[in-house]
Amino acid sequence: MNFEDTPADAEWRVECAAWIEGQLDELDAGSPNPVERAQRWQAMKFDAGFARISWSPDEGGRNGTEIQQIIFDQEQAKHRLAPGVLQIGLGFIAPTIRAHGTDEQRAIYLRAAMRGEHIWCQMFSEPDAGSDVAGLATSAIRDGDEWILNGQKVWTSGAHLADYGEVLCRTNPDAPKHSGITAFILDLRTPGVTIRPLKQMSGTADFNEIFLEDVRVPHSNVIGAVNDGWHVAVTTLMNERKTIGSGTSEGPSTMPARLAELAKRRNTYGPAARQQITDVHIRGELLRFLGLRTMTAAMQGRRPGPEGSVAKLASSQLNVDTGNLGLALLGAAGMAVDHEDRRWVQRFLWGPGHRLGGGTDEVNRNIIAERVLGLPGEPRDDTVPWRDIQRSAR
């Protein structure tokens, strides 16, 4: 891949930069609430065909190319215009509905998600099925034109703010665990849905546990085919890892300068600190190249593959190590909560979460080992009926 802009790309970059800068005054004039601001920015992008450039105008695009999307994302990142709570819907679930949803589902949900009108969450993990998502136990039993859902989901990012969720349920307990799952669109305002935020050691509550008690979902909300939900889930998970490890964010490229500025201001800028900051720069560049590799696959029409897991693993480790380094450079001030550099404390406290969300480090290492390196797989019970698999007593 040629990393230099072609003349056409350079012209497109100027157009993107000009459009973004031309919208900032209108964006800033609205509510400063981060959720409302993200929704307003997403609607502005949709109406101008920048929401998903390679998609059709009806979907918020302009039938453009993936490289045009990359350039727009790079210019957008310079202004720190992150999707925030919309990221799950935009990056994970909208592509899934586009790939597997019915015409009716795409008409109802895709446009609204891409305009930022609907906030989405991803309801996969359970207390006994985190890393092994296919071991989930939340049940869905058909009752005429409806399904009745019962069970519990956990570590659901943004559910307390979300309108809808993509939920995986067990619909055939007599089939092997990957074969008896169905994906549904769930309106979180449906009776029987209880959402409870989980407070983290950082003081925030970004994750939630969700209880489903006799929740009725219309059959028209099934995504894909009944009992083929794992195929749907893989699409979501691959897009999740692609989004998390894409390398289009400006963060990795600006982090070394921010760390150096912190160290100089705190008088901790010695030889060891310089070496560690240089390491952050090198790994950030490697992550950027991995992101470009993922984007190259997309431009060639290939689905996101194992390279997404490589990038996600590298991104998680870099986030953890950057938080650790920031706290070390902060020195004793890191023990205080309220000071001008508290963002470094938050980054440090968030470190463990980066290693769990989007697939744990261990799961991603298994994917890399088996699908990239061709190493022997771990023992699995994939052919045993789910009902016969031993699970923890709860």
MARNUMAR-144241 format. One record per residue: residue in three letters; x, y, z of N, C-alpha, C, CB in turn. Coordinates in steps of 0.1 Angstrom, whole numbers, plus 5000, padded with zeros to 4 digits. Glycine has a CB too. Example, Ala and Ser with C-alpha at 12.3 -4.5 7.8 and 13.67 -1.06 7.14 Angstrom:
residues 2
ALA513249435078512349555078513249675078511349555090
SER512849785071513749895071512950005079514149945057
This chain:
residues 394
MET500949885000500050005000500950125000499050005012
ASN500550224991501350344991500750445001501250414976
PHE501550485011501050565022500950715018501950545034
GLU501450755007501350895003500050924995502550934993
ASP499551044997498251074990498551094976497751214996
THR497651034968497651064953497151204951496850954945
PRO497251264940496751394937495251404940496951444923
ALA494451294937493051294940492851284955492351174933
ASP493651204962493451194976493751324983494451084982
ALA494851394978495151524984494051624983496451574978
GLU493451624971492251704968491151674978491851704954
TRP490851544979489851504988490151545003489651344987
ARG491351535007491751565021491451715023493251535023
VAL491751805013491451945015489951965016492052025002
GLU489151895008487751905008487151865022487051824997
CYS487651755027487251705040487551805051487851575044
ALA488851855051489251945061488452075061490751975060
ALA488152125049487452245048485952225053487452295033
TRP485352115049484052085054483952075069483451965047
ILE484852005075484851985089485052125096485951885094
GLU486052195092486252325098485052425096487552395093
GLY484352405085483252485083481952455091482852475069
GLN482052335098480852305106481152325121480552155104
LEU482352355125482652365139481952465147484152385141
ASP481752585141480952695148479552645151480952825140
GLU478952585141477552545143477552425153476952495130
LEU478452335153478552225163478752285177479652135159
ASP479652375178479952435192478852515197481252515191
ALA477952565188476852655193475752575200476252725181
GLY475752435198474752355204475052315219474552235196
SER474352215224474552175237475952115239473452065241
PRO476552145251477952085253477851945258478652175263
ASN476651895261476451755266477151665255474951715268
PRO478151575260478851495250478051405242479951415257
VAL476951345247476051255240475351335229475051185249
GLU474751455233474051535223474951595213473251645231
ARG476151625217477151685207477451575197478351735215
ALA477751455202478051345192476951315183478451215200
GLN475751315188474551295179474351405169473251285188
ARG474551525173474451645164475551635153474651775172
TRP476751595157477851585147477551475137479151565154
GLN477051365142476751245134475651285124476251125142
ALA474651355128473551395119474051495108472451465126
MET474951575112475551665102476351595092476551775109
LYS477151495096477951405087476951325078478851315094
PHE475951275083474951195075474351275064473851135084
ASP473851395068473251485058474151525047472651605064
ALA475451525050476451575040477151455032477551655046
GLY476751325036477351215030478651165035477451235015
PHE478951205048480251175054480051065065480951295059
ALA478851025068478650925079479350795076477150905081
ARG479250745064479950615059480150635044479050485063
ILE481250695041481450745028481350635017482850805027
SER481650515020481650405009480250355008482550295013
TRP479250395016477950345015477150435006477250335029
SER475850395004474950474995474550605002473750394990
PRO474050704994473550825000472350805010473050924990
ASP471550705008470450675017470950625030469550565011
GLU472250575030472850515043473850615049473550385040
GLY473850735044474750835049476050845042474950805064
GLY476150795030477450795023477250865009477950655021
ARG478250835001478250894987478850794977479051024987
ASN478750664980479250564971480750584968478550554958
GLY481450634979482850654978483750534980483250764987
THR484950564984485950454986486350445001487150464977
GLU486950335004487450315018488650415021487950175020
ILE489450445011490550535013489950675016491550535001
GLN488850715010488250835013487750845027487050865003
GLN487250735032486750725046487950735055486050595049
ILE489050675052490250685061490750825062491450595055
ILE490750895050491251035050490251125058491351085036
PHE488951105057488051185064488251155079486551155060
ASP488351035083488550995097489851065103488650845099
GLN490851065095492151125099491951275102493251105089
GLU491251345093490951485094490051515106490451545081
GLN489051425108488151445119488851425132486951345117
ALA489751335133490451305145491251425150491351175144
LYS491751505141492551625144491751715153493051695132
HIS490451715152489551795160488951725172488451855152
ARG489451595174488951515185487451495185489451575199
LEU486951475173485451455172485151305172484951525159
ALA485251255184485051105186483551075186485751055198
PRO483150955181481750915181481250885195481550795173
GLY482150865205481650845219480750725220481050965224
VAL479550755226478650645229477950595216477550695238
LEU478150665205477550615192478450505186477350725183
GLN479650485191480650405183480150265182481950405191
ILE479450205192479050065191477950055179478450015204
GLY477050145179476050145168476650165154474950245171
LEU477550265153478150295140479150195135478750435141
GLY480050155145481150065140480849915141482350095148
PHE479949875150479749735152478449685147479849695167
ILE477349755150476049695148475449735134475149735159
ALA475649865130475149905117475649815106475450055115
PRO476949785106477449695095476849555096478949685096
THR476549515108475949385110474549385104475949345125
ILE473749485108472349495102472349505087471549605109
ARG473349585082473449595068473749465061474549705064
ALA474649385067475049255061473949145063476349215068
HIS473349145074472449025078470949065079472948965090
GLY470649195081469249235084468349225072469249375089
THR467049225074466049225064465949365058464649175069
ASP465249375047465049505041464249595051464249495028
GLU463349545058462549615068463449665079461449535073
GLN464349575084465249615095466149725090466049495100
ARG466749715078467649815073466849955072468249775060
ALA465649945068464850075066464550135079463550045059
ILE464250055090463950105103465150155111463150005110
TYR466150065111467250085121468550145115467549965127
LEU468850115103470150155097470350305096470450085084
ARG469350365090469450515088469450585101468250555079
ALA468550545110468550605123469850595131467350555132
ALA470450475130471750455137472850545131472150305136
MET472850545117473850625111473650775112473950585096
ARG472450825115472250965118472450995133470851005114
GLY472750895141472950915155471650935163473751045157
GLU470550895157469250915164469050805174468150905153
HIS469550685171469450565180470850535186468850445173
ILE470950515199472150465205472050315207472450545219
TRP473050245204473050095205474050045215473350035191
CYS473749925220474649855228474749705223474249855244
GLN475749635228476049505223475849405235477449485217
MET474849325234474549235246474949095243472949245249
PHE476249065245476848935243477248865256478048945233
SER478048935263478748865275477648835286479848955281
GLU477948725293477148685305478048655317476148565301
PRO477448645329478348605340479048475338477448595353
ASP478448375331479148245328479648235314478248135332
ALA479548345306479948335292480548475288478748295283
GLY481748495292482448615289483348595277483248675301
SER484548535280485448505269484848395260486748455275
ASP484048305265483448205257481948245254483448065264
VAL481848345245480548395243479548295238480648505232
ALA480048195231479148095225478548005236479848005215
GLY479048015248478547935259477348005266479547915270
LEU476748105260475748185267474448105270475348305258
ALA473748145280472648075285471248155284472848035299
THR471348285281470048355280469248295270470348505276
SER467948255274467148185265466148265257466348075273
ALA465748215246464648275238463748165233465248365226
ILE462448165237461548065233460448125225460947995246
ARG460148065213459148115204457748095209459348055190
ASP456948205208455548195212454748275201455348265226
GLY454348195190453748255179454648345171452448325183
ASP454248475170454948575163455948645172454048665156
GLU456148595184457048665194458048555199456248725205
TRP459048615206460048535213460048585228461448535207
ILE460148495237460148535251461648515256459148445260
LEU462248625261463648615265463748625280464448735258
ASN464648535285464948535299466448515301464148425306
GLY467048585310468548565313469148695317469248515300
GLN470448695317471248805322472448835313471748785337
LYS472648965310473849005303474649095312473549075290
VAL476049105310476849185319477949255311477449095330
TRP478549355317479649435310479149495297480849345308
THR477949535297477349595285477649745284475849565284
SER478549785276478949925275477850015270480149945266
GLY477550125277476650225273475150185273476950265259
ALA474850075279473450035279472550125286473249895286
HIS473050195297472250295304471850415296473050345317
LEU472550435284472150545275471550495262473450625272
ALA471550365260471150305247469650295245471750175246
ASP469250295233467850275229467550135225467450365218
TYR468550075218468449935213469749855216468149935198
GLY469549725216470649635218470649525208470749585232
GLU471849475204471949345196472149235207473049355185
VAL471149145209471249055219471348905213470049065229
LEU472248825219472348685215471648605225473848645214
CYS470848505220470148415229470248275225468648455230
ARG470048185235470048045232468648005227470447955244
THR468547955215467247915209467147765207466947985197
ASN468247695207468247545206469247485215468447505191
PRO468847455228469847395237470347255234469247395251
ASP469647195224470047055221471147055209468846975216
ALA471447175204472447185193473747215199472047285183
PRO474947195193476147245197476147395200477347205188
LYS476947435209476747575214476847685203477847605224
HIS477647665193477647765182476447765173478947755174
SER475747645173474647625163473247655168474747485159
GLY473147685181471847705187471547845192471547615198
ILE472247945186472148085190471448165179473548145192
THR470648265184469948355175470148495179468348325174
ALA470348585170470548725173469248805171471648785164
PHE468948895180467748975180468049125181466848935191
ILE467249205176467149345179466249365191466749435167
LEU466749425202465949445214465749595217466649375226
ASP464549635218464149765222464349765237462749815218
LEU465249845243465549845257464449905266466849915260
ARG463449965259462250015267461149905269461650135260
THR461449785264460449675264460249635279460949555256
PRO459049615283458749565297459549435300457249535299
GLY460149425312460949315316462449335315460549195308
VAL462849445309464249485308464649565319464549555294
THR465649525327466249605338467649625336465949535352
ILE468149755336469549785334470049845347469649895322
ARG471249795351471849835363473349875360471749735374
PRO473650005361475050045359476049975369475250195360
LEU477249945365478249885373479349995376478849755367
LYS479550035388480550135391481950085391480250205404
GLN482850145384484250105383485150175393484750125368
MET486350125394487350185403487750325398488550095405
SER487450355386487750485381486750595385487850485365
GLY485650545391484550625396483450645386485150765399
THR483650595374482650605364481750475363483250635350
ALA480750485356479850365354479450355340478550375363
ASP480450305332480250295317479650155313481550315310
PHE479850055322479349925319478049895327480349815323
ASN477349795323476049765329475749615330474849835322
GLU474949575339474349435338472849455335474549365352
ILE472349365327471049375322470249245325471049405306
PHE469149255331468249145334467049135325467849145349
LEU466849025319465649005310464748905316466148955296
GLU463548955319462548865326461248865317462148915340
ASP461048755310459848735302459648855292458548725310
VAL460748895286460749005276460348955263462249065275
ARG459249015257458648975245459249055233457148985245
VAL459748985223460449045211459748985199461949015211
PRO459349075190458649025177459648945169458049145169
HIS459048845162459948765153460648845142459148645147
SER459948955139460549045128461849105133459549155125
ASN462249095146463449145151464649045151463249195165
VAL464448925146465548835144466448885133464948685141
ILE467748885137468748925127469348795120469949005133
GLY469248785107469748665101468748555103471048625106
ALA469248435103468348315104468348265119468848205095
VAL467148205122467048145135468148035137465648085138
ASN468848035148469947935151471147965143469447795149
ASP471248075136472448115129473048245135472248125114
GLY472748265148473248395154474748405155472548405167
TRP475448285156476848295157477548355145477448155160
HIS476948325133477448385121477248535122476748325109
VAL476148585127475848725128476848785139474348745133
ALA477048715150477848765160479348785156477848675172
VAL479748695147481148705142481348835134481548575134
THR480348865126480348995119480549105128479149005110
THR479749105139479749215149481149225155478649205159
LEU481649105160482949105167484049145158483148965173
MET484049105146485149145137485149295134485049065123
ASN483949345133483849495131484249565144482449535127
GLU483949505155484349565168485849575169483849485180
ARG486549465166488049465167488649555156488549325165
LYS488049555145488549645134488449795139487749625121
THR487249825145487049965150488050005161485649985155
ILE488149915171489049935182490549955178488949835193
GLY490949865169492349865165492649925151492849725165
SER491750015147491850065133493050155131490650135129
GLY493450225141494650315140494350445133495650245133
THR493050475131492650605124492550715134491350585117
SER492550685147492450795157493850865158492150735171
GLU493750995162494951075163495651045176494551225162
GLY494950975185495550955198496950895199494750855206
PRO497250785192498650725192499750825187498650605185
SER499350905177500450995172500651115181499951035158
THR499651155189499851275197500351235211498651355198
MET500251105215500551065228501951085233500250915230
PRO502951055224504351085228504651235232505351045217
ALA504051325224504251465227503551505241503751555216
ARG502451445243501751475255502451425267500251415255
LEU503051305266503851245277505051325279504151095273
ALA505751365269506951445270506651575277507651475257
GLU505551645274505151765280504851745295503951825273
LEU504251635298503951605312505251585320503051475313
ALA506151505314507451475321508251605323508251375313
LYS508251695313509051815315508451905326509151895302
ARG507151905326506451995336506551935350504952005332
ARG506651805351506851745364508251715368506051615364
ASN509151755359510651735362510951585363511051805374
THR510351505355510651355354511151315341509351275358
TYR511651415333512051385319513551345319511851505310
GLY513851225323515251175323515451075312515551105336
PRO516651015311516950915300515950795300518350855302
ALA515550745311514550635311513250675306514450575326
ALA512750795310511550845305511550865290511150975312
ARG512650925285512750945270512650815263514151015267
GLN513350705268513250575261511850525261514250475268
GLN511150535272509850485273508850555264509350485288
ILE509050695263508250775254508450735240508450925257
THR509750705236510150665223509450535220511650655221
ASP509450445229508750315228507250335224508950225240
VAL506650425231505250455229505050505214504650565238
HIS505950585210505850635196506050525186506950745193
ILE507050435188507250325179506050235178508550245183
ARG505550195190504350105190503150175184504050065204
GLY502950305186501850375180501950375165501850525185
GLU503150385159503350375145503050235140504750415141
LEU503450135147503149995143501649975143503849895153
LEU500950025153499550015154498850085142498950075167
ARG499450205138498850275127499050195114499550405125
PHE500150125112500350045101499449925101501849995100
LEU499149865112498249755113496849805109498249695128
GLY496449925113495249975109495149995094494950115116
LEU496150035088496250055074496149915067497450125069
ARG496649815073496549685067495049635068497449585075
THR494449665079492949635079492149705069492449665093
MET492549835067491749915057492049865043492150065059
THR493349815041493649765028492749645024495149725027
ALA492549565034491649445032490249495029491649355045
ALA489749595036488449645033488349705019488049755043
MET489349775014489349835001489349724990490549924999
GLN489849604994489949494984488649404985491149404987
GLY487649454993486449384995486449265004485949334981
ARG487449245012487549135021487049175034489049085022
ARG486449075041485849095055487049115064485048975059
PRO486849195075487849205085488249065090487349295097
GLY489549045091490148915094490948915107490948855083
PRO491748815109492548805121493448925124493448685121
GLU493749005113494649125116493949225125494949195102
GLY492549215126491849295135492149255150490349285133
SER492349125152492749075165494149115169492548925166
VAL495049115159496449165162496449305166497349135149
ALA495649395158495649535161494949565175494849605150
LYS493849485178493149505190494149475202491949425191
LEU494849365201495749325211496849425213496349185208
ALA497449475202498449575203497949705209499049605189
SER496749745205496049865210495849855225494749895203
SER495349735230495049715244496349735253494449585247
GLN497449665248498649675255499249815256499649575249
LEU499149885244499650015244498850105253499650075229
ASN497550095254496750175263497150155277495250145261
VAL497350025281497749995295499150055298497749835297
ASP500050035289501450075292501550235292502450025281
THR500750295283500650445283500150495296499850495271
GLY499050435301498550475314499550455326497250395317
ASN500250345326501250315336502350425335501850175334
LEU502850455323503850555321503450695325504350555307
GLY502250725321501650855325501650875340500350885320
LEU501250775347501150775362502550785368500350655368
ALA503450715362504850715367505450855365505750615360
LEU505250915354505751055352505051155360505551085337
LEU503851125364503051215373503651225387501551175373
GLY504251115391504851105404503751105415505751225406
ALA504151165426503251155438501951225436503951225450
ALA501851315426500551385423499551285418500751495413
GLY499951165414499051065409498151015420499750955403
MET498551035433497650985444496451085446498450975456
ALA496551205441495451305443494451285431496051445443
VAL493251305434492151285425491951415417490851245431
ASP491951535423491551655417492751745414490551735425
HIS493251725402494351815397494351815382495751755403
GLU495151905376495051935362495351815353495952045358
ASP496151715358496551605351495851475355498051575352
ARG494651485360493851375365493451275353492551415372
ARG493551325341493251235329494251125329493251315316
TRP495451145334496451035334496050925344497851085336
VAL495450975355495050875365493850795360494550955378
GLN492950865352491850795346492350695336490850895340
ARG493350735328493850635318494450515325494950705310
PHE495150535336495750425344494650335349496650475355
LEU493650395355492550315361491750235350491650395369
TRP491650295338490950225328491750115321490550335317
GLY493050105324493850015317493349865317495250005324
PRO492949805328492449675328491249655319492049625342
GLY490449755318489249745309489549735294488349865311
HIS490649795290491149785276491449645273492249875273
ARG491949565283492349435280491249335280493449385290
LEU490049385283488849295284487849325272488149305297
GLY487549455270486549485260487049445246486349635261
GLY486049405238486349365224487049235223487149475218
GLY486949145234487749025234488949035242488148975220
THR489148955252490248965261491548935254490148865273
ASP492648975260493948955254494148805252495049005264
GLU493748725261493848575259493148525247493448505272
VAL491848575246491048525234491748575221489648585235
ASN492248695221492848745208494148675206493148895209
ARG494848635216496148555214495748415208496848535227
ASN494648355213494248235207493848245192493048175215
ILE493148355189492748375175494048395166491848505174
ILE494948465171496248495163496948355162497048595170
ALA497048285173497848155173497248065163497848095186
GLU495948045163495247945155495047985140493947905161
ARG494548115138494148155125495248225117492948245126
VAL496248275124497348345117498548245116497748475124
LEU498948195128500148115129499947965126500748125142
GLY498647925126498347785123498647685134499047745110
LEU498747735146499147645157497947555161499547725169
PRO498147445167497047355171496047425180497547225178
GLY494747405178493747465186493647405200492447455179
GLU493047485209492847435223491747335222492547545232
PRO491647235232490547145233489247215234490747045245
ARG488247175226486947235226485847135227486747325213
ASP484647185232483447095232482447145222482847095247
ASP482847185211482047255201480947155195482847315190
THR481247025195480346925189479346865199481146815183
VAL479446905212478546845222477346935223479346845236
PRO476146875225474946965227475147055238473746875229
TRP474747185237474947285247474347235260474347415243
ARG473247165260472547125272473447035281471247055269
ASP474346955274475246855281476546915285475446745272
ILE476847045282478147095286478147135301478447225278
GLN479147095308479147125322479447275324480247045330
ARG478647335333478747485335478747505350477647565329
SER479247625354479247645369477847655375480047775372
ALA477747605387476447615394476247755399476347505405
ARG475047805396474747945400473347945406474948045388
